[in-house]
Amino acid sequence: MQLLRSGGPAHLALAALVAVMICAPDLALAQASPFLTGASSLQTNARVAREYLVALPAELSADARIGLVSGFSRELVDRYGFAVDIAIHAPRNFPGSDPRNFHAHLLATTREVTLGGLGTKTTLEWSDAKRREAGMGPAVGELLHVRERWAIAANTALEQAHVTSRIDHRTLRAQGIDREPGPQFPRAAFEMERHGYYSVVAERIRAEHQARVDARLQRAAQATPPAGEPKTPEELQQQSIENWRRYRQAQLQVQPEPESDESAKRTLNRDYEL
């Protein structure tokens, strides 16, 4: 596997751009990567790439964040055989921007990368019917696996940096947290408000979110709060850490079922090592 970095005036002109990298199976394949050669699918309506957007812990140093993203990208490349274009961004200096908004965009090809260019579709892009024929589970399981692997990688980096905070890829309900998720705004509405314009869409989303929050508070007021419920931010943070630890311990205790001979043969023949 090879990790290439690019930079220069074209990249430094964007103040929020921290690093740009390309991750591919090896140097020869990286040089033949469609991100460098401009190759694409023959179909005019095909999806040629899949984006992963990951939030980077603000508690980590710049080098630690770059190491976290590059290591996670290498893991994806080893698993799926595609090429990944990586762009790491720092928070922008705009009014109202979150100073903790360190994040990375990982743009992965939907096809495996070979010396001849783009190869067959990765297993991540297979239909569920094709995956069943190959003895594999539904594709959504792959996406959940990627989310879990990112949480583990990020938490490992936080632990190595001696930071007590942890992230959790599971839903709030799965974590046992009774809280309404924050609102998500479309990019167009966000940009309109950032430039000082009024967005009807953004206001509607806020109103709907506030209505859900009020309904949740009403339900909570009618119920008797459980004894010992955390109240302070420090207690909530500690509860989140403990929930994550219990989840990881439960995961480690689950032993995988032995693979059947027929399934093992199919996996070996198709050279899909996890």
C-alpha positions as CSV (number, residue, x, y, z in Angstrom):
1,M,0.0,0.0,0.0
2,Q,1.2,3.5,-0.8
3,L,0.3,6.9,0.7
4,L,1.0,9.9,-1.4
5,R,0.8,13.5,-0.3
6,S,0.3,16.5,-2.4
7,G,0.5,20.2,-1.6
8,G,1.7,23.5,-3.0
9,P,0.1,26.9,-3.7
10,A,-3.0,25.5,-5.2
11,H,-3.8,23.7,-1.9
12,L,-2.4,26.4,0.5
13,A,-4.8,28.9,-1.1
14,L,-7.6,27.3,0.9
15,A,-7.0,28.2,4.5
16,A,-9.1,25.4,5.9
17,L,-7.3,22.7,4.0
18,V,-4.7,21.0,6.1
19,A,-3.5,18.0,4.0
20,V,-4.3,16.2,0.8
21,M,-3.3,12.5,0.3
22,I,-4.1,9.6,-1.9
23,C,-4.1,6.1,-0.4
24,A,-3.9,3.1,-2.8
25,P,-2.8,-0.6,-2.6
26,D,0.8,0.1,-3.6
27,L,2.9,2.7,-5.4
28,A,2.3,1.4,-8.9
29,L,-1.4,1.3,-8.3
30,A,-1.4,4.7,-6.7
31,Q,0.3,6.2,-9.8
32,A,-2.4,4.5,-11.9
33,S,-5.2,5.7,-9.6
34,P,-8.1,7.3,-11.3
35,F,-7.6,10.3,-9.0
36,L,-4.3,11.0,-10.8
37,T,-5.1,9.8,-14.3
38,G,-8.7,11.0,-14.6
39,A,-10.0,7.6,-15.4
40,S,-13.7,6.9,-14.9
41,S,-16.4,4.4,-15.5
42,L,-17.6,3.9,-19.1
43,Q,-21.2,4.3,-17.9
44,T,-22.3,8.0,-18.1
45,N,-24.7,7.5,-15.2
46,A,-22.5,5.4,-12.9
47,R,-21.4,6.2,-9.4
48,V,-17.7,6.3,-9.6
49,A,-16.9,7.2,-6.0
50,R,-18.2,7.0,-2.5
51,E,-17.5,9.7,0.1
52,Y,-16.9,9.1,3.8
53,L,-17.0,12.3,6.0
54,V,-15.4,11.8,9.4
55,A,-15.3,14.2,12.3
56,L,-11.8,14.5,13.8
57,P,-11.3,14.9,17.6
58,A,-10.4,18.5,18.3
59,E,-8.4,17.3,21.4
60,L,-5.8,15.6,19.1
61,S,-2.8,17.4,17.7
62,A,-2.6,18.2,13.9
63,D,-0.1,15.3,13.4
64,A,-2.2,12.9,15.4
65,R,-5.3,13.8,13.3
66,I,-3.4,13.2,10.1
67,G,-2.1,9.9,11.4
68,L,-5.6,8.8,12.5
69,V,-7.1,9.6,9.0
70,S,-4.2,8.0,7.1
71,G,-4.3,4.8,9.2
72,F,-8.0,4.5,8.9
73,S,-7.8,5.0,5.1
74,R,-5.1,2.3,4.9
75,E,-7.5,-0.1,6.7
76,L,-10.2,0.6,4.2
77,V,-7.8,0.1,1.2
78,D,-6.7,-3.2,2.6
79,R,-10.3,-4.4,3.1
80,Y,-11.8,-3.2,-0.2
81,G,-8.9,-2.7,-2.6
82,F,-10.0,0.7,-3.8
83,A,-8.1,4.0,-3.9
84,V,-9.0,6.8,-1.4
85,D,-8.5,10.6,-2.0
86,I,-8.1,12.3,1.4
87,A,-8.7,15.9,2.2
88,I,-8.3,17.0,5.9
89,H,-9.9,20.3,6.8
90,A,-9.5,22.6,9.8
91,P,-12.3,24.8,11.1
92,R,-13.0,27.9,8.9
93,N,-12.7,31.3,10.4
94,F,-16.3,32.3,9.7
95,P,-18.8,34.0,12.1
96,G,-20.7,31.3,13.9
97,S,-18.4,28.5,12.8
98,D,-17.5,25.8,15.3
99,P,-13.8,26.0,16.2
100,R,-13.8,22.3,16.9
101,N,-14.9,21.4,13.4
102,F,-11.8,19.4,12.3
103,H,-12.9,16.9,9.7
104,A,-11.8,14.9,6.7
105,H,-13.3,13.9,3.4
106,L,-12.4,10.4,2.2
107,L,-13.4,9.9,-1.5
108,A,-13.1,6.2,-2.4
109,T,-13.5,4.6,-5.8
110,T,-16.4,2.2,-6.2
111,R,-14.1,-0.1,-8.2
112,E,-10.9,-1.9,-7.2
113,V,-7.7,-0.3,-8.5
114,T,-5.3,-2.4,-10.5
115,L,-2.3,-1.8,-12.6
116,G,-4.6,-1.6,-15.6
117,G,-6.8,1.0,-14.0
118,L,-10.2,0.5,-12.5
119,G,-11.2,-3.1,-12.1
120,T,-14.4,-4.8,-10.8
121,K,-16.8,-3.2,-8.4
122,T,-15.7,-3.6,-4.7
123,T,-17.8,-5.9,-2.5
124,L,-19.1,-2.8,-0.8
125,E,-20.9,-1.9,-4.0
126,W,-22.4,-5.4,-4.7
127,S,-26.1,-5.9,-4.5
128,D,-27.5,-7.9,-1.6
129,A,-28.5,-10.7,-4.0
130,K,-24.9,-11.0,-5.3
131,R,-23.5,-10.8,-1.8
132,R,-25.8,-13.7,-0.7
133,E,-24.6,-15.8,-3.6
134,A,-21.1,-15.2,-2.4
135,G,-22.0,-16.2,1.1
136,M,-21.8,-12.6,2.4
137,G,-24.2,-10.6,4.5
138,P,-26.1,-7.5,3.5
139,A,-24.2,-4.4,2.3
140,V,-25.5,-2.3,5.2
141,G,-23.4,-4.5,7.5
142,E,-20.3,-3.2,5.7
143,L,-21.3,0.4,6.4
144,L,-22.0,-0.4,10.1
145,H,-18.6,-2.1,10.2
146,V,-16.9,1.0,8.8
147,R,-18.6,3.2,11.4
148,E,-17.5,0.9,14.2
149,R,-13.9,0.7,12.9
150,W,-13.8,4.5,12.8
151,A,-15.0,4.8,16.4
152,I,-12.4,2.2,17.5
153,A,-9.6,4.0,15.6
154,A,-10.5,7.4,17.0
155,N,-10.8,6.2,20.5
156,T,-7.5,4.5,20.3
157,A,-5.9,7.7,19.1
158,L,-7.6,9.6,22.0
159,E,-6.3,7.0,24.5
160,Q,-2.8,7.2,23.1
161,A,-3.0,11.0,23.5
162,H,-4.1,10.5,27.2
163,V,-7.5,12.2,26.5
164,T,-10.4,10.8,28.5
165,S,-13.1,11.7,25.9
166,R,-14.5,9.0,23.7
167,I,-16.8,8.8,20.7
168,D,-19.5,6.3,20.0
169,H,-20.8,5.3,16.6
170,R,-24.1,3.9,17.9
171,T,-27.4,5.8,17.9
172,L,-28.3,7.8,21.1
173,R,-31.0,5.2,21.8
174,A,-28.5,2.3,21.5
175,Q,-26.3,4.2,24.0
176,G,-29.1,4.6,26.4
177,I,-29.1,8.4,26.1
178,D,-32.5,10.1,26.1
179,R,-31.8,13.2,24.0
180,E,-33.0,14.6,20.7
181,P,-30.3,14.5,18.0
182,G,-29.2,17.9,16.7
183,P,-30.7,19.3,13.5
184,Q,-29.0,18.7,10.2
185,F,-29.1,21.5,7.6
186,P,-28.8,21.2,3.8
187,R,-25.6,22.8,2.4
188,A,-27.6,25.4,0.4
189,A,-29.5,26.5,3.5
190,F,-26.3,26.6,5.5
191,E,-24.5,28.7,2.9
192,M,-27.4,31.1,2.6
193,E,-27.4,31.9,6.3
194,R,-23.6,32.1,6.4
195,H,-23.8,34.9,3.8
196,G,-26.5,36.7,5.8
197,Y,-29.6,35.6,3.9
198,Y,-32.8,34.2,5.4
199,S,-33.4,30.5,4.7
200,V,-37.0,29.3,4.9
201,V,-35.7,25.7,4.9
202,A,-33.4,26.2,7.8
203,E,-36.1,27.9,9.9
204,R,-38.5,25.1,9.2
205,I,-35.9,22.5,10.3
206,R,-35.2,24.5,13.5
207,A,-38.9,24.7,14.3
208,E,-39.5,21.0,13.7
209,H,-36.4,20.2,15.8
210,Q,-37.6,22.4,18.7
211,A,-41.1,20.8,18.5
212,R,-39.5,17.4,19.0
213,V,-37.4,18.7,21.9
214,D,-40.4,20.2,23.6
215,A,-42.4,17.0,23.2
216,R,-39.5,15.0,24.7
217,L,-39.3,17.4,27.6
218,Q,-43.0,17.0,28.2
219,R,-42.8,13.3,28.3
220,A,-39.8,13.4,30.6
221,A,-41.7,15.8,33.0
222,Q,-44.6,13.3,33.2
223,A,-42.3,10.4,34.1
224,T,-40.4,9.9,37.3
225,P,-36.7,10.5,36.6
226,P,-34.5,7.4,37.5
227,A,-32.4,7.6,40.6
228,G,-28.8,8.7,40.1
229,E,-29.4,10.2,36.7
230,P,-26.4,12.3,35.7
231,K,-27.0,16.0,35.8
232,T,-23.6,17.8,35.2
233,P,-21.7,17.8,31.9
234,E,-18.9,15.9,33.7
235,E,-21.3,13.1,34.8
236,L,-22.7,12.9,31.3
237,Q,-19.2,12.6,29.8
238,Q,-18.4,9.8,32.3
239,Q,-21.6,8.0,31.5
240,S,-20.7,8.1,27.8
241,I,-17.3,6.7,28.5
242,E,-18.7,3.9,30.6
243,N,-21.3,3.1,28.0
244,W,-18.6,2.7,25.4
245,R,-16.4,0.5,27.6
246,R,-19.4,-1.8,28.3
247,Y,-20.1,-2.0,24.6
248,R,-16.5,-2.9,23.7
249,Q,-16.4,-5.5,26.5
250,A,-19.6,-7.1,25.2
251,Q,-18.2,-7.1,21.6
252,L,-15.0,-8.8,22.7
253,Q,-16.9,-11.5,24.6
254,V,-18.9,-12.5,21.5
255,Q,-17.1,-15.3,19.8
256,P,-17.5,-15.5,16.0
257,E,-19.3,-18.6,14.7
258,P,-17.0,-21.1,12.9
259,E,-17.1,-20.7,9.1
260,S,-18.4,-23.6,7.1
261,D,-16.1,-25.3,4.7
262,E,-18.1,-24.2,1.7
263,S,-18.2,-20.6,2.8
264,A,-14.4,-20.7,3.5
265,K,-13.8,-22.0,-0.1
266,R,-15.9,-19.3,-1.6
267,T,-14.0,-16.7,0.5
268,L,-10.6,-18.0,-0.4
269,N,-11.4,-18.3,-4.1
270,R,-12.6,-14.7,-4.3
271,D,-9.6,-13.5,-2.3
272,Y,-11.6,-11.5,0.2
273,E,-9.5,-11.4,3.3
274,L,-10.9,-9.1,6.0
